Amino acid sequence: NLEELISTFTNAHKLDGPVLVHVATTKGKGYAIAEADKVGYHAQSPFNLATGKALPAKKPKPPGYSKVFAHTLVTLAQNNPKIIGITAAMATGTGLNKLQEKLPDQYIDVGIAEQHAVTLAAGLACEGMRPVAAIYSTFLQRAYDQIIHDVCIQNLPVFFCLDRAGIVGADGPTHQGMYDISYLRCIPNMVIMAPKDEAELQRMVVTGINHTDGPIAMRYPRGSGYGVPLMEDGWEALPIGKAELLRNGDDLLMVGYGTMVYTAMQTAEILSEHGIEATVINARFVKPLDTELIFPLAQKIGRVVTLEEGCLMGGFGSAVAEALMDNDILVPLKRFGVPDQLVDHAKPDESKADLGLTGSQIAEQIRAAFFNRQPSSVS
């Protein structure tokens, strides 16, 4: 109906003042397979045009974070009828469609209404339920007022699961999950955590479900995990605010958060080749921060580096810097994360390289900043 559209837009252009043209479209129009599966073809990977089936990956990938999250949540929900999964029209993206299939009475899709999703979660928490609001990091920004007024002021035990946190890739600046650490950690009563890998994510799901002292948030990235061994059940909760010591060294303290923990370990190995030995901590929590572990190591070693996949302003590194300064631990500190700029369309690895966030790039910057070694041509 191209002629009808042209006629309608032409007439609308002639009218004075604002005009609303409501066009009822058909997703995938002309391709029957897509018309029959509107959700599946919303953001489809390369596929066979004749069959509609996804093309096989060049090499098998580990399960994605969203898939691991969904499996863990469904397993827990099968034994706990108080668990209610909430999505804002992103059931497939967050993995909550698996909860819908297995336990439809423990699943709610509010549509594209993140504000309503958060307030609904608050109401469920008031009634003793265990609401799990699985929302993309960038979309949760829409519900900031509800997070503060309806959840945090009342200190309600809502579990926020922030999918697509960090650099998401080809969806560009509107979908990058850069700001959640900054916009959540300033709210009283909120606990915030991030797993270093998919196995730790399973433990954090249990941690979030078990935490009844107030709101808690978990951020995790888009894409595949690291291929670490996973458990089918029997996961143990993590102690709130406790970090993990991964590596010992006397020359540098590196504190990684979430996806950047593995980068910290890689960086430490590169530095070791140059005679620099680093202690590496998996922070796990940005709020509360494990100051009992970080403070004495910072004082002993005297050089601190933080790594995060989020904006530097008000982020994880800021939290560490504030804690050190407020406690008169005045040591040199360098933060690695996303600077004050928008991250454009690109593959995540490409964006990280552009931002200087690869292991080799970070190692070079550390050598130059702390050990008077000039950066080489490595990038």
C-alpha positions as CSV (number, residue, x, y, z in Angstrom):
1,N,0.0,0.0,0.0
2,L,2.8,2.4,-0.9
3,E,0.5,4.7,-2.8
4,E,-1.8,5.1,0.3
5,L,1.2,5.9,2.5
6,I,2.5,8.5,0.0
7,S,-0.9,10.1,-0.2
8,T,-1.3,10.1,3.6
9,F,2.1,11.6,4.2
10,T,1.5,14.2,1.5
11,N,-1.8,15.3,3.1
12,A,-0.2,15.3,6.6
13,H,2.5,17.6,5.3
14,K,-0.1,20.2,4.2
15,L,-1.7,20.4,7.7
16,D,-0.7,23.0,10.2
17,G,0.5,21.9,13.7
18,P,1.5,18.5,15.0
19,V,0.2,15.5,13.1
20,L,0.2,11.9,14.2
21,V,0.2,9.2,11.5
22,H,-0.6,5.8,12.9
23,V,0.7,3.1,10.6
24,A,-0.1,-0.5,11.5
25,T,2.8,-2.5,10.1
26,T,3.4,-6.3,9.8
27,K,6.8,-7.3,11.1
28,G,8.6,-9.3,8.4
29,K,6.0,-8.5,5.7
30,G,6.6,-10.6,2.6
31,Y,8.7,-13.3,4.4
32,A,6.2,-15.8,5.7
33,I,8.7,-17.4,8.2
34,A,9.4,-14.1,9.8
35,E,5.7,-13.1,9.9
36,A,5.0,-16.3,11.7
37,D,7.6,-15.7,14.4
38,K,7.7,-12.0,15.2
39,V,9.6,-12.4,18.4
40,G,12.3,-14.7,17.0
41,Y,13.0,-12.4,14.1
42,H,13.1,-9.2,16.1
43,A,16.9,-9.5,16.2
44,Q,17.9,-12.6,14.3
45,S,21.4,-13.9,13.7
46,P,22.4,-15.0,10.2
47,F,20.0,-17.6,8.9
48,N,19.1,-19.8,5.9
49,L,16.7,-17.8,3.8
50,A,14.9,-20.9,2.6
51,T,14.4,-22.6,5.9
52,G,14.6,-19.7,8.4
53,K,16.9,-21.7,10.6
54,A,20.0,-20.0,12.1
55,L,23.3,-20.8,10.5
56,P,25.6,-23.0,12.6
57,A,28.3,-21.1,14.4
58,K,31.8,-21.4,13.1
59,K,32.7,-23.0,16.4
60,P,30.5,-23.9,19.4
61,K,30.2,-21.2,22.0
62,P,29.6,-21.6,25.7
63,P,26.1,-20.8,26.9
64,G,25.3,-17.1,27.2
65,Y,24.8,-15.3,30.4
66,S,21.0,-14.8,29.8
67,K,20.6,-18.6,29.2
68,V,22.5,-19.5,32.3
69,F,20.4,-16.9,34.3
70,A,17.2,-18.3,33.0
71,H,18.1,-21.9,33.7
72,T,19.1,-21.1,37.3
73,L,16.0,-19.0,37.9
74,V,13.7,-21.7,36.6
75,T,15.4,-24.4,38.7
76,L,15.0,-22.3,41.8
77,A,11.4,-21.2,41.0
78,Q,10.3,-24.8,40.6
79,N,10.9,-25.3,44.3
80,N,9.8,-21.8,45.4
81,P,6.4,-20.6,44.3
82,K,7.1,-17.2,45.7
83,I,9.6,-16.4,43.0
84,I,7.9,-14.2,40.3
85,G,9.8,-13.3,37.1
86,I,8.9,-9.9,35.6
87,T,9.8,-8.7,32.2
88,A,9.0,-5.6,30.2
89,A,8.3,-7.1,26.7
90,M,11.8,-8.8,26.6
91,A,10.9,-12.3,27.6
92,T,13.2,-13.9,24.9
93,G,16.0,-11.5,25.3
94,T,16.2,-11.9,29.1
95,G,15.5,-15.7,29.0
96,L,12.3,-15.4,31.0
97,N,10.4,-17.1,28.2
98,K,11.8,-20.3,29.8
99,L,10.1,-19.4,33.0
100,Q,6.9,-18.7,31.1
101,E,7.0,-22.1,29.4
102,K,7.7,-24.1,32.6
103,L,5.9,-22.0,35.3
104,P,3.4,-19.6,33.6
105,D,1.8,-18.6,36.9
106,Q,5.2,-17.3,38.1
107,Y,5.8,-15.1,35.1
108,I,4.5,-11.6,34.3
109,D,5.1,-9.6,31.1
110,V,4.0,-6.0,31.6
111,G,4.8,-4.9,28.1
112,I,7.0,-1.9,27.3
113,A,6.5,-0.4,30.7
114,E,9.6,-0.6,32.8
115,Q,8.2,1.9,35.4
116,H,5.2,-0.4,35.9
117,A,7.5,-3.5,36.1
118,V,9.4,-1.9,39.0
119,T,6.3,-0.7,40.9
120,L,4.7,-4.1,40.4
121,A,7.8,-5.8,41.8
122,A,7.6,-3.5,44.8
123,G,3.9,-4.5,45.4
124,L,4.8,-8.2,45.2
125,A,7.6,-7.7,47.6
126,C,5.2,-6.0,50.1
127,E,3.1,-9.2,50.0
128,G,6.1,-11.5,50.8
129,M,6.8,-12.6,47.2
130,R,10.3,-12.8,45.7
131,P,10.0,-10.6,42.6
132,V,12.8,-10.9,40.0
133,A,12.8,-7.9,37.6
134,A,14.9,-8.9,34.6
135,I,15.4,-5.7,32.5
136,Y,18.1,-4.5,30.2
137,S,20.5,-2.1,31.9
138,T,19.7,0.7,29.4
139,F,15.9,0.2,29.8
140,L,15.9,0.3,33.6
141,Q,16.9,3.9,33.3
142,R,13.3,4.7,32.4
143,A,12.2,3.5,35.9
144,Y,14.7,5.4,38.0
145,D,12.0,7.3,40.0
146,Q,10.2,4.0,40.7
147,I,13.5,2.3,41.9
148,I,14.0,5.1,44.4
149,H,10.5,5.9,45.6
150,D,8.7,2.5,45.3
151,V,11.6,0.2,46.2
152,C,14.6,1.7,47.9
153,I,12.9,4.2,50.2
154,Q,10.7,1.4,51.5
155,N,13.7,-1.0,51.5
156,L,11.8,-3.7,49.7
157,P,13.5,-7.0,48.7
158,V,13.3,-6.7,44.9
159,F,15.9,-8.5,42.9
160,F,16.9,-6.5,39.8
161,C,18.7,-8.5,37.1
162,L,20.3,-6.1,34.7
163,D,20.9,-7.9,31.4
164,R,23.1,-6.3,28.7
165,A,25.2,-4.4,31.2
166,G,28.4,-3.0,29.8
167,I,29.4,-2.9,26.1
168,V,26.7,-4.6,24.1
169,G,28.0,-4.2,20.5
170,A,26.1,-3.6,17.3
171,D,23.0,-1.9,18.9
172,G,25.0,1.2,19.5
173,P,24.8,4.1,22.0
174,T,21.1,3.6,22.9
175,H,21.7,0.1,24.1
176,Q,25.0,0.3,25.8
177,G,24.6,-0.6,29.5
178,M,27.1,1.9,30.8
179,Y,25.4,3.8,33.6
180,D,23.8,1.3,36.0
181,I,26.7,1.2,38.5
182,S,26.7,5.0,38.8
183,Y,22.9,5.4,38.9
184,L,22.3,2.6,41.4
185,R,25.1,2.8,43.9
186,C,24.1,6.3,45.0
187,I,20.7,5.1,46.2
188,P,20.5,4.1,49.9
189,N,19.6,0.5,50.8
190,M,20.7,-0.9,47.3
191,V,23.2,-3.8,47.2
192,I,25.0,-4.2,43.8
193,M,26.9,-7.2,42.5
194,A,28.4,-8.5,39.2
195,P,29.7,-12.0,38.4
196,K,33.1,-12.6,36.9
197,D,31.8,-15.5,34.9
198,E,28.6,-17.6,34.3
199,A,29.3,-20.0,37.2
200,E,29.5,-17.1,39.6
201,L,26.3,-15.7,38.0
202,Q,24.5,-18.9,39.2
203,R,25.6,-18.2,42.8
204,M,24.6,-14.6,42.5
205,V,21.1,-15.6,41.4
206,V,20.8,-17.6,44.6
207,T,22.2,-14.7,46.5
208,G,19.7,-12.3,45.1
209,I,16.7,-14.6,45.8
210,N,17.9,-15.2,49.4
211,H,18.6,-11.5,50.2
212,T,15.5,-10.3,52.1
213,D,17.0,-7.3,53.8
214,G,16.3,-4.9,50.9
215,P,16.8,-4.4,47.2
216,I,19.7,-6.0,45.4
217,A,20.9,-5.7,41.8
218,M,23.0,-8.0,39.6
219,R,24.5,-6.7,36.3
220,Y,25.8,-9.1,33.7
221,P,26.8,-8.8,30.0
222,R,25.3,-9.8,26.7
223,G,26.8,-12.8,25.0
224,S,28.5,-16.1,25.8
225,G,30.3,-16.9,29.0
226,Y,33.8,-18.3,29.4
227,G,32.9,-21.9,29.2
228,V,33.6,-22.6,32.9
229,P,31.9,-25.7,34.5
230,L,28.3,-25.1,35.5
231,M,26.2,-26.9,38.2
232,E,22.7,-28.1,37.5
233,D,21.6,-27.2,41.0
234,G,22.9,-26.9,44.5
235,W,24.3,-23.4,44.2
236,E,25.5,-21.6,47.3
237,A,24.7,-18.0,48.0
238,L,27.6,-15.6,48.4
239,P,28.2,-13.6,51.5
240,I,27.1,-10.0,50.9
241,G,29.9,-7.6,50.4
242,K,32.7,-10.2,50.3
243,A,35.3,-10.2,47.5
244,E,37.5,-13.0,46.2
245,L,41.3,-13.0,46.2
246,L,42.5,-14.6,43.0
247,R,46.2,-13.9,42.8
248,N,49.0,-12.6,45.0
249,G,51.8,-10.1,44.1
250,D,53.8,-7.4,45.8
251,D,54.0,-4.7,43.1
252,L,50.4,-3.8,42.2
253,L,46.9,-4.3,43.5
254,M,44.3,-4.8,40.7
255,V,40.6,-4.9,41.7
256,G,38.4,-6.1,38.8
257,Y,34.6,-5.9,38.7
258,G,32.3,-8.2,36.7
259,T,33.5,-9.0,33.2
260,M,36.8,-7.2,33.7
261,V,38.0,-9.7,36.3
262,Y,39.3,-12.1,33.6
263,T,40.9,-9.1,31.9
264,A,42.6,-8.2,35.2
265,M,44.0,-11.8,35.4
266,Q,45.2,-11.6,31.8
267,T,46.8,-8.2,32.5
268,A,48.6,-9.6,35.5
269,E,50.1,-12.4,33.5
270,I,51.4,-10.0,30.9
271,L,52.9,-7.8,33.7
272,S,54.5,-10.8,35.2
273,E,56.4,-11.3,32.0
274,H,57.9,-7.9,32.6
275,G,58.8,-8.7,36.2
276,I,55.8,-7.0,37.8
277,E,53.7,-9.1,40.1
278,A,50.1,-8.1,40.8
279,T,47.6,-9.1,43.4
280,V,44.2,-9.5,41.7
281,I,40.8,-9.2,43.5
282,N,37.4,-10.2,42.1
283,A,35.3,-7.5,43.8
284,R,32.0,-9.2,43.3
285,F,30.2,-6.3,45.0
286,V,30.5,-2.6,44.4
287,K,28.1,-1.9,47.2
288,P,29.0,-2.8,49.9
289,L,32.6,-2.8,48.9
290,D,34.9,-5.3,50.7
291,T,37.1,-2.8,52.4
292,E,38.3,-5.4,54.9
293,L,40.2,-7.1,52.0
294,I,41.0,-4.0,49.9
295,F,42.3,-1.6,52.5
296,P,45.2,-3.5,54.0
297,L,46.4,-4.7,50.5
298,A,46.2,-1.1,49.2
299,Q,48.3,0.1,52.2
300,K,50.8,-2.7,51.9
301,I,51.3,-2.6,48.1
302,G,50.9,1.1,47.5
303,R,49.6,1.0,43.9
304,V,46.0,0.4,43.0
305,V,44.2,-0.3,39.7
306,T,40.5,-0.7,39.2
307,L,38.9,-2.3,36.1
308,E,35.2,-2.1,35.1
309,E,33.0,-2.3,32.0
310,G,31.0,0.8,32.6
311,C,31.3,4.5,32.8
312,L,34.2,5.8,34.9
313,M,32.2,8.7,36.3
314,G,30.6,7.5,39.5
315,G,31.4,3.9,38.7
316,F,33.3,1.1,40.4
317,G,36.6,2.8,40.3
318,S,35.1,5.9,41.8
319,A,33.7,3.8,44.7
320,V,37.2,2.4,45.4
321,A,38.8,5.8,45.2
322,E,36.2,7.3,47.5
323,A,36.6,4.6,50.1
324,L,40.4,4.9,50.1
325,M,40.4,8.6,50.3
326,D,37.7,8.8,53.0
327,N,39.8,6.5,55.1
328,D,43.1,8.4,54.5
329,I,44.7,5.7,52.4
330,L,46.4,8.0,50.0
331,V,48.0,5.7,47.4
332,P,48.4,6.1,43.6
333,L,45.3,4.8,41.8
334,K,44.5,4.4,38.1
335,R,41.0,3.5,36.9
336,F,40.2,1.6,33.7
337,G,36.7,1.8,32.3
338,V,34.6,3.7,29.8
339,P,35.6,7.4,29.7
340,D,33.1,10.3,29.3
341,Q,32.1,9.4,25.7
342,L,29.4,7.5,23.9
343,V,30.3,4.0,22.6
344,D,29.2,3.6,19.0
345,H,28.2,0.5,16.9
346,A,30.9,-2.1,16.9
347,K,31.6,-5.6,18.1
348,P,32.4,-5.6,21.9
349,D,36.0,-6.6,21.4
350,E,36.5,-3.8,18.9
351,S,34.9,-1.2,21.3
352,K,37.2,-2.4,24.1
353,A,40.2,-2.1,21.9
354,D,39.2,1.4,20.9
355,L,38.8,2.3,24.5
356,G,42.2,0.8,25.5
357,L,40.5,-1.9,27.6
358,T,42.3,-5.1,26.4
359,G,44.7,-6.9,28.6
360,S,47.8,-5.8,26.6
361,Q,46.7,-2.2,26.4
362,I,46.0,-2.0,30.1
363,A,49.4,-3.6,30.9
364,E,51.2,-1.1,28.8
365,Q,49.4,1.8,30.5
366,I,50.1,0.4,34.0
367,R,53.8,0.1,33.2
368,A,53.9,3.6,31.9
369,A,51.9,5.1,34.9
370,F,53.5,3.2,37.8
371,F,56.8,1.7,36.7
372,N,58.3,4.4,34.4
373,R,58.2,2.1,31.4
374,Q,57.3,3.8,28.1
375,P,54.4,2.1,26.2
376,S,55.5,-0.1,23.3
377,S,53.7,-0.4,20.0
378,V,51.5,-3.2,21.4
379,S,47.8,-2.4,21.3
